[in-house]
Amino acid sequence: MTTSASPVRPLVLGSTSPYRRELLERLRIPFVVSAPGVDETPHPGEAPQALARRLALAKARAVAALHPEAVVIGSDQVADLAGQPLGKPGEHARAVEQLRQMRGQTVIFQTALAVVCLASGFEEVDLAEVRVVFRDLSDEDIEAYLQAEKPYDCAGSAKSEGLGIALLESIDNDDPTALIGLPLIRTARLLRKAGVKLL
């Protein structure tokens, strides 16, 4: 008598982000990393939430095309300031500009997550919204922070898991790791739905 068990599929993180890799390691399941190579340019007039969802899914699909038997995770984060997307600053002057725009403001960090498996036909997207209130920062605060942490690869020019926490008045969310770049509660939920055993 044979029993039909679900295949144990490899897991791939479609991201080059060291922050997402470190977060996924918390789930203690083996995975490999694959660069998605997706153009992250916003479409004209695209809302931050829609941009984050589109890019997370595009990243997961791009990597799934290379690993069709695997369960693939894609994620993207966009800082949303009054409906305008703020991406990764890339360099100092842009980071200064972003933090000046955000001081005293509420910024919603839209962290989208997609899980795709071509072999099983599974595809789902979820979104974690994190409301962050920035202190009314002085130019000196901004300069001191950027010189200390140089967060030029982070959407919104701040790392809440580091010194960036000193820039903030409050954080409101239902998935504590979302602000760092990968909402692990939602990730675990979608992986279970995709057939990945976590416990």
N, C-alpha and C positions, 0 to 999 in steps of 0.2 A: 504494500500500500504506500503510495507516495502522497506527500503533502505539498501543496503549492504555497511556498513562502514568498513574500515580496522580496525582490532583489535588494541587496545592500548596495546602494549607489554611492559613488564617490561624491564628495562635497567640494565645491570650488567657490572661492570668494573672488568675484569679479571686481577687483579693486587693487590699486597700487598704494592705498592709504595705510601707513603704519598704524594709525589709530584704530582703523576698522579691524586690521589683522589682530592687534592686541586684544580688542574687545571680543572677537569671535573665539579666541583662545580660551576665554573664560568658560565656554560651554564644554570644553574638554573632549571635543570630537575631532578626529583627524580631518584636515582639509588642505588643499593646495590653493595657491594664489595665481590668478591669471589677469593680466592687464586688459581691460576692455577696449581701449583705443577708441573711445566715443568722443565726438565733437560736443563740447559742453556749452556752445554758444546759445544764448536764449533766442527764441523766435521773437520777432517784433510783437510787442504788446503781451507777451506770455506772462501770466501770473506766476509768482514764485512757487506756489503749491503745485501748479500744473507742470512747471519746469522741473521741479524735484522728482515728481512722479514719472515724467517722460524719460528723464535721464537715468533714473534707477532701473526702469524697465529696459531701456536701450542697452545699458551696461550688461544686465543679466542675459538678455537675448544674444548680444554679441559674443559673450563668453560661452553660452550654451551652444551656439553654432559650432564652436571648436571642441566642445565636450558634450556631445548629445546624450550620453548615458548618465551624465552627472546631474546632481541637484546644484544649481548655481544661484548664488546670492549677489544681487546688485544693489547699490545704495547711492544716494546723493543727498547733499544738504545745501539748502539755499536760505540765506538770511533774508527775511521779509521785513522791510522797513516801509510801513504805510503803503503796502502793495507793490513796492519796487524791489527787485531782486538785488542782493549784494552777494557777489561771489567771493572767490579767494583773491586777496589783494595782489599777491605776487611780489610786491615790493613795498618799500618803506613809505614813500609818499602817498601811495594809494591807501595803505593801512591807516595813516594819519587822517586822511580824508574820510574814510569809513567811520572811524571812531569819533571824529568830530560830528558826523551826521547822526550818530547813534546816542550821543551823550544826552541823558535826561529822557530818553525815549524808550518805548516798549518795542522790542524787536521779536518777531516770531521766527524761530529757526524751524524750517520745514525739512524734516529728515524723512525721506522716502526710502522704502525697502521693497525690493522685488525678489521673488523666488521663482525660478523657471527650471523645468526639466522637460526637455524635448521628448525623451523616450517615453515618459509617462503621460505627456500632454498637460502637465501641471504648470499653471502660470497664475500668480497672484501678486498684487501690489498693495501695500499698506503705507500709512503716513503717520508719523508722530510729530505733533506740533508742540514746541517748547516756547513758552512766553518768558522772555528775559527783559527785565527792566534794568537799564544802565544808569549808573550814577551820573550826576551832572559833572562830568570830568573836566578838569582844567587841561590846557595844552601841555602843562608840565607833567601831569599824571599820564597823559597819553604817550608822551615822548619817553618817560621813564619806563613805562610798561613795555613799549615796543623794543626799546634797547635791551631790556632784560630777557624777553621771551621770543622776539622775532617770529610772530605767528603768521607769517606771510602765506602759508599753505592752508590756512583755516578760513572758512566762510565767516565773514564778519570780523576778522582780524583779532580774535580773542580765543584763548584756551581756558575754558571754565575749569578743567581738571588741574590747571596750574595756577600761576599768579593772576591769570585773567579773572579769577573769582573776585579779586579785589576791585574790579571795575563795576561790579554788579550790586544792585539793590535786592533783587529777588529772581528766582527761577521757579516756574510753575509748569509741571509736566506729569505725565502718568507712566513714563518709561525712562528711568533715570539715566541710562547711557545714551539716549538719543542725542543729547547736545554734543557729546564727544564724537558722534558720527555713525553709530549703529545702534538702533533701538533693540536691545536684546530680548525684552519681553515679546515684542512683535516678531523678532527673528525666530525665537524658539517656537512660537505659535505657528508660523508659516512652515518651518521645517517639519514640525510634527504633521501638519496637514499634507506635506509633500512626501511623507512616509519615512522621515529620518527619525531614528530612535535616539532620544537624548538621555534617558535614564533607564 
